Amino acid sequence: MVAAVHHVELWVPELSRALTSWGWILNRLGWKDGDGWPGGMTWIAPDGTWWSSRARR
């Protein structure tokens, strides 16, 4: 059995810092840039999706 991440959603207070902090490592691990919008960004892998979204205040 292979373990995989299906879906991760990370709510962050400052999106630009999160993109800088997480984006490079996700790309190095093979995740590809997905859709981006003013309040968030996704990274795509064969078995799942990672979402980073700005937390609502």
PDB file of N, CA, C and O in Angstrom, chain B, residues numbered from 101:
ATOM      1  N   MET B 101       0.840  -1.176   0.000  1.00  0.00           N
ATOM      2  CA  MET B 101       0.000   0.000   0.000  1.00  0.00           C
ATOM      3  C   MET B 101       0.891   1.247   0.000  1.00  0.00           C
ATOM      4  O   MET B 101       1.876   1.316   0.735  1.00  0.00           O
ATOM      5  N   VAL B 102       0.539   2.207  -0.815  1.00  0.00           N
ATOM      6  CA  VAL B 102       1.275   3.461  -0.894  1.00  0.00           C
ATOM      7  C   VAL B 102       0.466   4.550  -0.188  1.00  0.00           C
ATOM      8  O   VAL B 102      -0.730   4.701  -0.436  1.00  0.00           O
ATOM      9  N   ALA B 103       1.116   5.297   0.682  1.00  0.00           N
ATOM     10  CA  ALA B 103       0.442   6.405   1.356  1.00  0.00           C
ATOM     11  C   ALA B 103       0.513   7.638   0.459  1.00  0.00           C
ATOM     12  O   ALA B 103       1.534   7.893  -0.179  1.00  0.00           O
ATOM     13  N   ALA B 104      -0.564   8.389   0.417  1.00  0.00           N
ATOM     14  CA  ALA B 104      -0.604   9.590  -0.407  1.00  0.00           C
ATOM     15  C   ALA B 104      -1.441  10.656   0.290  1.00  0.00           C
ATOM     16  O   ALA B 104      -2.301  10.352   1.116  1.00  0.00           O
ATOM     17  N   VAL B 105      -1.176  11.890  -0.054  1.00  0.00           N
ATOM     18  CA  VAL B 105      -1.979  13.005   0.442  1.00  0.00           C
ATOM     19  C   VAL B 105      -3.058  13.267  -0.594  1.00  0.00           C
ATOM     20  O   VAL B 105      -2.756  13.513  -1.762  1.00  0.00           O
ATOM     21  N   HIS B 106      -4.304  13.216  -0.174  1.00  0.00           N
ATOM     22  CA  HIS B 106      -5.392  13.481  -1.107  1.00  0.00           C
ATOM     23  C   HIS B 106      -5.750  14.954  -1.151  1.00  0.00           C
ATOM     24  O   HIS B 106      -5.970  15.508  -2.228  1.00  0.00           O
ATOM     25  N   HIS B 107      -5.812  15.596   0.013  1.00  0.00           N
ATOM     26  CA  HIS B 107      -6.273  16.989   0.054  1.00  0.00           C
ATOM     27  C   HIS B 107      -5.761  17.635   1.339  1.00  0.00           C
ATOM     28  O   HIS B 107      -5.941  17.091   2.428  1.00  0.00           O
ATOM     29  N   VAL B 108      -5.129  18.783   1.208  1.00  0.00           N
ATOM     30  CA  VAL B 108      -4.696  19.589   2.354  1.00  0.00           C
ATOM     31  C   VAL B 108      -5.190  21.002   2.110  1.00  0.00           C
ATOM     32  O   VAL B 108      -4.989  21.557   1.029  1.00  0.00           O
ATOM     33  N   GLU B 109      -5.833  21.585   3.107  1.00  0.00           N
ATOM     34  CA  GLU B 109      -6.249  22.978   3.005  1.00  0.00           C
ATOM     35  C   GLU B 109      -5.647  23.725   4.179  1.00  0.00           C
ATOM     36  O   GLU B 109      -5.921  23.407   5.336  1.00  0.00           O
ATOM     37  N   LEU B 110      -4.835  24.708   3.879  1.00  0.00           N
ATOM     38  CA  LEU B 110      -4.129  25.482   4.890  1.00  0.00           C
ATOM     39  C   LEU B 110      -4.629  26.922   4.853  1.00  0.00           C
ATOM     40  O   LEU B 110      -4.486  27.607   3.841  1.00  0.00           O
ATOM     41  N   TRP B 111      -5.216  27.380   5.961  1.00  0.00           N
ATOM     42  CA  TRP B 111      -5.692  28.757   6.071  1.00  0.00           C
ATOM     43  C   TRP B 111      -4.591  29.567   6.729  1.00  0.00           C
ATOM     44  O   TRP B 111      -4.103  29.198   7.798  1.00  0.00           O
ATOM     45  N   VAL B 112      -4.200  30.650   6.114  1.00  0.00           N
ATOM     46  CA  VAL B 112      -3.057  31.437   6.585  1.00  0.00           C
ATOM     47  C   VAL B 112      -3.458  32.905   6.775  1.00  0.00           C
ATOM     48  O   VAL B 112      -4.345  33.400   6.079  1.00  0.00           O
ATOM     49  N   PRO B 113      -2.806  33.601   7.716  1.00  0.00           N
ATOM     50  CA  PRO B 113      -3.140  35.003   7.926  1.00  0.00           C
ATOM     51  C   PRO B 113      -2.568  35.927   6.845  1.00  0.00           C
ATOM     52  O   PRO B 113      -3.147  36.976   6.559  1.00  0.00           O
ATOM     53  N   GLU B 114      -1.443  35.548   6.248  1.00  0.00           N
ATOM     54  CA  GLU B 114      -0.814  36.384   5.233  1.00  0.00           C
ATOM     55  C   GLU B 114      -0.429  35.506   4.042  1.00  0.00           C
ATOM     56  O   GLU B 114       0.558  34.773   4.091  1.00  0.00           O
ATOM     57  N   LEU B 115      -1.211  35.591   2.989  1.00  0.00           N
ATOM     58  CA  LEU B 115      -1.053  34.698   1.841  1.00  0.00           C
ATOM     59  C   LEU B 115       0.308  34.829   1.174  1.00  0.00           C
ATOM     60  O   LEU B 115       0.915  33.816   0.825  1.00  0.00           O
ATOM     61  N   SER B 116       0.801  36.037   0.990  1.00  0.00           N
ATOM     62  CA  SER B 116       2.082  36.203   0.287  1.00  0.00           C
ATOM     63  C   SER B 116       3.219  35.510   1.034  1.00  0.00           C
ATOM     64  O   SER B 116       4.099  34.923   0.404  1.00  0.00           O
ATOM     65  N   ARG B 117       3.217  35.568   2.358  1.00  0.00           N
ATOM     66  CA  ARG B 117       4.251  34.862   3.140  1.00  0.00           C
ATOM     67  C   ARG B 117       4.113  33.353   2.995  1.00  0.00           C
ATOM     68  O   ARG B 117       5.111  32.641   2.886  1.00  0.00           O
ATOM     69  N   ALA B 118       2.877  32.869   2.993  1.00  0.00           N
ATOM     70  CA  ALA B 118       2.653  31.431   2.852  1.00  0.00           C
ATOM     71  C   ALA B 118       3.112  30.932   1.485  1.00  0.00           C
ATOM     72  O   ALA B 118       3.696  29.853   1.381  1.00  0.00           O
ATOM     73  N   LEU B 119       2.849  31.715   0.435  1.00  0.00           N
ATOM     74  CA  LEU B 119       3.275  31.300  -0.905  1.00  0.00           C
ATOM     75  C   LEU B 119       4.798  31.218  -0.982  1.00  0.00           C
ATOM     76  O   LEU B 119       5.347  30.308  -1.602  1.00  0.00           O
ATOM     77  N   THR B 120       5.473  32.171  -0.349  1.00  0.00           N
ATOM     78  CA  THR B 120       6.936  32.150  -0.319  1.00  0.00           C
ATOM     79  C   THR B 120       7.443  30.978   0.518  1.00  0.00           C
ATOM     80  O   THR B 120       8.394  30.299   0.132  1.00  0.00           O
ATOM     81  N   SER B 121       6.811  30.747   1.653  1.00  0.00           N
ATOM     82  CA  SER B 121       7.258  29.697   2.572  1.00  0.00           C
ATOM     83  C   SER B 121       6.989  28.290   2.051  1.00  0.00           C
ATOM     84  O   SER B 121       7.835  27.407   2.193  1.00  0.00           O
ATOM     85  N   TRP B 122       5.828  28.074   1.452  1.00  0.00           N
ATOM     86  CA  TRP B 122       5.422  26.732   1.031  1.00  0.00           C
ATOM     87  C   TRP B 122       5.647  26.446  -0.446  1.00  0.00           C
ATOM     88  O   TRP B 122       5.902  25.301  -0.817  1.00  0.00           O
ATOM     89  N   GLY B 123       5.559  27.460  -1.290  1.00  0.00           N
ATOM     90  CA  GLY B 123       5.610  27.236  -2.735  1.00  0.00           C
ATOM     91  C   GLY B 123       6.862  26.528  -3.205  1.00  0.00           C
ATOM     92  O   GLY B 123       6.774  25.574  -3.978  1.00  0.00           O
ATOM     93  N   TRP B 124       8.013  26.965  -2.763  1.00  0.00           N
ATOM     94  CA  TRP B 124       9.265  26.379  -3.248  1.00  0.00           C
ATOM     95  C   TRP B 124       9.391  24.916  -2.849  1.00  0.00           C
ATOM     96  O   TRP B 124       9.847  24.096  -3.646  1.00  0.00           O
ATOM     97  N   ILE B 125       8.990  24.577  -1.613  1.00  0.00           N
ATOM     98  CA  ILE B 125       9.160  23.175  -1.189  1.00  0.00           C
ATOM     99  C   ILE B 125       8.155  22.265  -1.880  1.00  0.00           C
ATOM    100  O   ILE B 125       8.484  21.134  -2.235  1.00  0.00           O
ATOM    101  N   LEU B 126       6.933  22.750  -2.074  1.00  0.00           N
ATOM    102  CA  LEU B 126       5.953  21.930  -2.789  1.00  0.00           C
ATOM    103  C   LEU B 126       6.415  21.673  -4.216  1.00  0.00           C
ATOM    104  O   LEU B 126       6.276  20.559  -4.719  1.00  0.00           O
ATOM    105  N   ASN B 127       6.967  22.695  -4.877  1.00  0.00           N
ATOM    106  CA  ASN B 127       7.508  22.499  -6.230  1.00  0.00           C
ATOM    107  C   ASN B 127       8.664  21.513  -6.216  1.00  0.00           C
ATOM    108  O   ASN B 127       8.754  20.666  -7.105  1.00  0.00           O
ATOM    109  N   ARG B 128       9.544  21.601  -5.237  1.00  0.00           N
ATOM    110  CA  ARG B 128      10.674  20.655  -5.143  1.00  0.00           C
ATOM    111  C   ARG B 128      10.203  19.221  -4.924  1.00  0.00           C
ATOM    112  O   ARG B 128      10.847  18.274  -5.375  1.00  0.00           O
ATOM    113  N   LEU B 129       9.077  19.065  -4.229  1.00  0.00           N
ATOM    114  CA  LEU B 129       8.524  17.736  -3.971  1.00  0.00           C
ATOM    115  C   LEU B 129       7.696  17.200  -5.137  1.00  0.00           C
ATOM    116  O   LEU B 129       7.136  16.106  -5.059  1.00  0.00           O
ATOM    117  N   GLY B 130       7.623  17.984  -6.224  1.00  0.00           N
ATOM    118  CA  GLY B 130       6.929  17.507  -7.417  1.00  0.00           C
ATOM    119  C   GLY B 130       5.515  18.025  -7.598  1.00  0.00           C
ATOM    120  O   GLY B 130       4.852  17.678  -8.576  1.00  0.00           O
ATOM    121  N   TRP B 131       5.042  18.848  -6.676  1.00  0.00           N
ATOM    122  CA  TRP B 131       3.717  19.445  -6.829  1.00  0.00           C
ATOM    123  C   TRP B 131       3.810  20.564  -7.857  1.00  0.00           C
ATOM    124  O   TRP B 131       4.776  21.327  -7.852  1.00  0.00           O
ATOM    125  N   LYS B 132       2.838  20.668  -8.723  1.00  0.00           N
ATOM    126  CA  LYS B 132       2.821  21.685  -9.777  1.00  0.00           C
ATOM    127  C   LYS B 132       1.883  22.830  -9.393  1.00  0.00           C
ATOM    128  O   LYS B 132       0.851  22.614  -8.759  1.00  0.00           O
ATOM    129  N   ASP B 133       2.256  24.050  -9.786  1.00  0.00           N
ATOM    130  CA  ASP B 133       1.375  25.189  -9.547  1.00  0.00           C
ATOM    131  C   ASP B 133       0.041  24.941 -10.221  1.00  0.00           C
ATOM    132  O   ASP B 133      -0.019  24.545 -11.385  1.00  0.00           O
ATOM    133  N   GLY B 134      -1.018  25.177  -9.485  1.00  0.00           N
ATOM    134  CA  GLY B 134      -2.365  25.029 -10.027  1.00  0.00           C
ATOM    135  C   GLY B 134      -2.995  26.401 -10.195  1.00  0.00           C
ATOM    136  O   GLY B 134      -2.339  27.353 -10.615  1.00  0.00           O
ATOM    137  N   ASP B 135      -4.258  26.488  -9.865  1.00  0.00           N
ATOM    138  CA  ASP B 135      -4.978  27.755  -9.991  1.00  0.00           C
ATOM    139  C   ASP B 135      -4.590  28.716  -8.877  1.00  0.00           C
ATOM    140  O   ASP B 135      -4.298  28.305  -7.754  1.00  0.00           O
ATOM    141  N   GLY B 136      -4.593  29.985  -9.205  1.00  0.00           N
ATOM    142  CA  GLY B 136      -4.395  31.030  -8.209  1.00  0.00           C
ATOM    143  C   GLY B 136      -5.529  32.027  -8.317  1.00  0.00           C
ATOM    144  O   GLY B 136      -6.075  32.221  -9.403  1.00  0.00           O
ATOM    145  N   TRP B 137      -5.886  32.651  -7.241  1.00  0.00           N
ATOM    146  CA  TRP B 137      -6.915  33.682  -7.202  1.00  0.00           C
ATOM    147  C   TRP B 137      -6.506  34.675  -6.125  1.00  0.00           C
ATOM    148  O   TRP B 137      -5.588  34.384  -5.358  1.00  0.00           O
ATOM    149  N   PRO B 138      -7.149  35.833  -6.036  1.00  0.00           N
ATOM    150  CA  PRO B 138      -6.705  36.856  -5.093  1.00  0.00           C
ATOM    151  C   PRO B 138      -6.590  36.378  -3.645  1.00  0.00           C
ATOM    152  O   PRO B 138      -5.797  36.924  -2.878  1.00  0.00           O
ATOM    153  N   GLY B 139      -7.361  35.376  -3.267  1.00  0.00           N
ATOM    154  CA  GLY B 139      -7.316  34.907  -1.879  1.00  0.00           C
ATOM    155  C   GLY B 139      -6.676  33.563  -1.684  1.00  0.00           C
ATOM    156  O   GLY B 139      -6.764  33.011  -0.587  1.00  0.00           O
ATOM    157  N   GLY B 140      -6.018  32.988  -2.717  1.00  0.00           N
ATOM    158  CA  GLY B 140      -5.440  31.666  -2.511  1.00  0.00           C
ATOM    159  C   GLY B 140      -4.673  31.125  -3.700  1.00  0.00           C
ATOM    160  O   GLY B 140      -4.537  31.781  -4.733  1.00  0.00           O
ATOM    161  N   MET B 141      -4.178  29.919  -3.526  1.00  0.00           N
ATOM    162  CA  MET B 141      -3.355  29.244  -4.536  1.00  0.00           C
ATOM    163  C   MET B 141      -3.480  27.741  -4.323  1.00  0.00           C
ATOM    164  O   MET B 141      -3.635  27.283  -3.191  1.00  0.00           O
ATOM    165  N   THR B 142      -3.414  26.980  -5.401  1.00  0.00           N
ATOM    166  CA  THR B 142      -3.389  25.525  -5.292  1.00  0.00           C
ATOM    167  C   THR B 142      -2.117  24.972  -5.905  1.00  0.00           C
ATOM    168  O   THR B 142      -1.522  25.584  -6.792  1.00  0.00           O
ATOM    169  N   TRP B 143      -1.708  23.806  -5.421  1.00  0.00           N
ATOM    170  CA  TRP B 143      -0.643  23.010  -6.023  1.00  0.00           C
ATOM    171  C   TRP B 143      -1.239  21.638  -6.264  1.00  0.00           C
ATOM    172  O   TRP B 143      -2.008  21.127  -5.449  1.00  0.00           O
ATOM    173  N   ILE B 144      -0.879  21.050  -7.383  1.00  0.00           N
ATOM    174  CA  ILE B 144      -1.482  19.794  -7.819  1.00  0.00           C
ATOM    175  C   ILE B 144      -0.415  18.701  -7.875  1.00  0.00           C
ATOM    176  O   ILE B 144       0.704  18.928  -8.334  1.00  0.00           O
ATOM    177  N   ALA B 145      -0.786  17.512  -7.399  1.00  0.00           N
ATOM    178  CA  ALA B 145       0.043  16.314  -7.519  1.00  0.00           C
ATOM    179  C   ALA B 145      -0.838  15.220  -8.110  1.00  0.00           C
ATOM    180  O   ALA B 145      -2.061  15.361  -8.138  1.00  0.00           O
ATOM    181  N   PRO B 146      -0.235  14.132  -8.583  1.00  0.00           N
ATOM    182  CA  PRO B 146      -1.052  13.072  -9.189  1.00  0.00           C
ATOM    183  C   PRO B 146      -2.152  12.540  -8.264  1.00  0.00           C
ATOM    184  O   PRO B 146      -3.220  12.148  -8.733  1.00  0.00           O
ATOM    185  N   ASP B 147      -1.892  12.524  -6.959  1.00  0.00           N
ATOM    186  CA  ASP B 147      -2.857  11.935  -6.032  1.00  0.00           C
ATOM    187  C   ASP B 147      -3.595  12.936  -5.163  1.00  0.00           C
ATOM    188  O   ASP B 147      -4.350  12.532  -4.279  1.00  0.00           O
ATOM    189  N   GLY B 148      -3.400  14.236  -5.387  1.00  0.00           N
ATOM    190  CA  GLY B 148      -4.081  15.161  -4.491  1.00  0.00           C
ATOM    191  C   GLY B 148      -3.879  16.621  -4.818  1.00  0.00           C
ATOM    192  O   GLY B 148      -3.264  16.987  -5.819  1.00  0.00           O
ATOM    193  N   THR B 149      -4.417  17.438  -3.937  1.00  0.00           N
ATOM    194  CA  THR B 149      -4.381  18.888  -4.103  1.00  0.00           C
ATOM    195  C   THR B 149      -4.030  19.542  -2.781  1.00  0.00           C
ATOM    196  O   THR B 149      -4.499  19.108  -1.729  1.00  0.00           O
ATOM    197  N   TRP B 150      -3.207  20.585  -2.828  1.00  0.00           N
ATOM    198  CA  TRP B 150      -2.860  21.395  -1.668  1.00  0.00           C
ATOM    199  C   TRP B 150      -3.425  22.781  -1.913  1.00  0.00           C
ATOM    200  O   TRP B 150      -3.165  23.376  -2.959  1.00  0.00           O
ATOM    201  N   TRP B 151      -4.191  23.302  -0.973  1.00  0.00           N
ATOM    202  CA  TRP B 151      -4.774  24.638  -1.070  1.00  0.00           C
ATOM    203  C   TRP B 151      -4.192  25.508   0.020  1.00  0.00           C
ATOM    204  O   TRP B 151      -4.104  25.077   1.170  1.00  0.00           O
ATOM    205  N   SER B 152      -3.800  26.703  -0.310  1.00  0.00           N
ATOM    206  CA  SER B 152      -3.457  27.723   0.694  1.00  0.00           C
ATOM    207  C   SER B 152      -4.403  28.893   0.439  1.00  0.00           C
ATOM    208  O   SER B 152      -4.470  29.430  -0.666  1.00  0.00           O
ATOM    209  N   SER B 153      -5.127  29.272   1.480  1.00  0.00           N
ATOM    210  CA  SER B 153      -6.100  30.358   1.354  1.00  0.00           C
ATOM    211  C   SER B 153      -5.913  31.360   2.479  1.00  0.00           C
ATOM    212  O   SER B 153      -5.546  30.995   3.595  1.00  0.00           O
ATOM    213  N   ARG B 154      -6.164  32.607   2.182  1.00  0.00           N
ATOM    214  CA  ARG B 154      -6.101  33.649   3.205  1.00  0.00           C
ATOM    215  C   ARG B 154      -7.261  33.440   4.177  1.00  0.00           C
ATOM    216  O   ARG B 154      -8.412  33.311   3.761  1.00  0.00           O
ATOM    217  N   ALA B 155      -6.953  33.408   5.453  1.00  0.00           N
ATOM    218  CA  ALA B 155      -7.977  33.214   6.477  1.00  0.00           C
ATOM    219  C   ALA B 155      -8.886  34.433   6.544  1.00  0.00           C
ATOM    220  O   ALA B 155      -8.443  35.569   6.373  1.00  0.00           O
ATOM    221  N   ARG B 156     -10.130  34.183   6.789  1.00  0.00           N
ATOM    222  CA  ARG B 156     -11.080  35.285   6.984  1.00  0.00           C
ATOM    223  C   ARG B 156     -10.865  35.871   8.358  1.00  0.00           C
ATOM    224  O   ARG B 156     -10.648  35.145   9.329  1.00  0.00           O
ATOM    225  N   ARG B 157     -10.925  37.176   8.436  1.00  0.00           N
ATOM    226  CA  ARG B 157     -10.707  37.826   9.741  1.00  0.00           C
ATOM    227  C   ARG B 157     -12.003  38.240  10.352  1.00  0.00           C
ATOM    228  O   ARG B 157     -12.018  38.801  11.448  1.00  0.00           O
TER     229      ARG B 157
END
